[in-house]
Amino acid sequence: MTALNDMSVIVDGPGEYVTRNGGRATVFEVKQGGNPETTRFDAKGDVWRKVRGKFRPVDYTIWHVSGRKYVLNESKDDIVGRYLEEKEAA
């Protein structure tokens, strides 16, 4: 198992990100500039969920700057990269 401090930084600032299950997360705050040297979970934001037929940022979550939601386990809500809008990807 890789320690959180040894993982690369994925959450480098506020913005839209992709989760492990292909969903979307909005990070609106990263304290201390996302210092990977600590085991603090400094990234804060929302995971998008379907509510009344539309996807919305509703599930408040915190992450380590490596994108992990939990210390010891992987989660479907782990952040794995930046989210690209369809118009940006084209």
C-alpha positions as CSV (number, residue, x, y, z in Angstrom):
1,M,0.0,0.0,0.0
2,T,1.3,3.5,-0.9
3,A,1.3,6.1,1.8
4,L,-0.7,9.3,1.0
5,N,2.4,11.4,1.3
6,D,4.1,9.3,-1.5
7,M,1.3,9.8,-4.0
8,S,1.4,12.5,-6.6
9,V,-0.7,15.7,-6.3
10,I,-3.8,15.5,-8.4
11,V,-6.0,18.2,-6.7
12,D,-3.8,21.3,-7.4
13,G,-6.5,24.0,-7.0
14,P,-10.2,24.8,-7.3
15,G,-12.0,23.5,-10.3
16,E,-13.8,20.5,-11.8
17,Y,-12.4,17.0,-11.5
18,V,-13.3,13.4,-12.5
19,T,-14.0,10.8,-9.9
20,R,-12.9,7.1,-10.0
21,N,-16.4,6.0,-11.1
22,G,-16.5,8.5,-14.0
23,G,-18.5,11.1,-12.1
24,R,-17.8,14.7,-11.4
25,A,-16.5,16.6,-8.4
26,T,-16.2,20.4,-7.9
27,V,-13.4,21.5,-5.6
28,F,-13.8,25.0,-4.2
29,E,-11.0,25.2,-1.7
30,V,-7.5,23.7,-1.3
31,K,-5.8,24.9,1.9
32,Q,-2.0,25.3,2.1
33,G,-1.6,25.2,-1.6
34,G,-2.2,21.4,-1.6
35,N,0.9,20.4,0.3
36,P,1.5,16.6,-0.3
37,E,3.9,16.4,2.6
38,T,1.0,16.2,5.1
39,T,-1.7,13.7,5.6
40,R,-4.3,16.5,6.0
41,F,-7.3,16.4,3.8
42,D,-7.0,19.9,2.5
43,A,-9.3,19.8,-0.6
44,K,-13.0,20.6,0.0
45,G,-15.8,20.4,-2.4
46,D,-18.9,18.6,-3.7
47,V,-19.5,15.4,-5.6
48,W,-22.2,15.6,-8.2
49,R,-25.2,13.3,-7.8
50,K,-28.5,13.0,-9.7
51,V,-31.2,14.9,-7.9
52,R,-34.7,15.0,-9.4
53,G,-33.4,14.0,-12.8
54,K,-30.5,16.4,-13.0
55,F,-26.9,16.1,-11.9
56,R,-25.9,18.7,-9.3
57,P,-23.0,19.3,-6.9
58,V,-24.7,18.2,-3.6
59,D,-22.5,15.8,-1.6
60,Y,-20.0,17.8,0.4
61,T,-16.7,15.9,0.6
62,I,-13.1,16.4,1.6
63,W,-10.0,14.8,-0.2
64,H,-6.3,14.6,0.3
65,V,-4.4,16.4,-2.5
66,S,-3.6,13.0,-4.0
67,G,-7.3,12.7,-4.7
68,R,-8.0,10.1,-2.1
69,K,-11.2,10.4,0.0
70,Y,-10.1,7.8,2.6
71,V,-6.7,7.1,4.2
72,L,-6.6,3.3,3.7
73,N,-9.2,2.5,1.0
74,E,-10.0,3.5,-2.5
75,S,-13.4,5.0,-3.1
76,K,-15.7,5.6,-6.1
77,D,-15.5,9.3,-5.1
78,D,-11.7,9.5,-5.3
79,I,-10.5,12.2,-7.7
80,V,-8.4,10.8,-10.6
81,G,-8.0,13.9,-12.9
82,R,-9.3,17.1,-14.3
83,Y,-12.8,17.2,-15.7
84,L,-13.1,18.4,-19.3
85,E,-16.3,19.9,-20.6
86,E,-17.5,18.4,-23.9
87,K,-16.9,21.7,-25.6
88,E,-13.3,21.9,-24.2
89,A,-12.6,18.3,-25.3
90,A,-13.6,18.9,-28.9
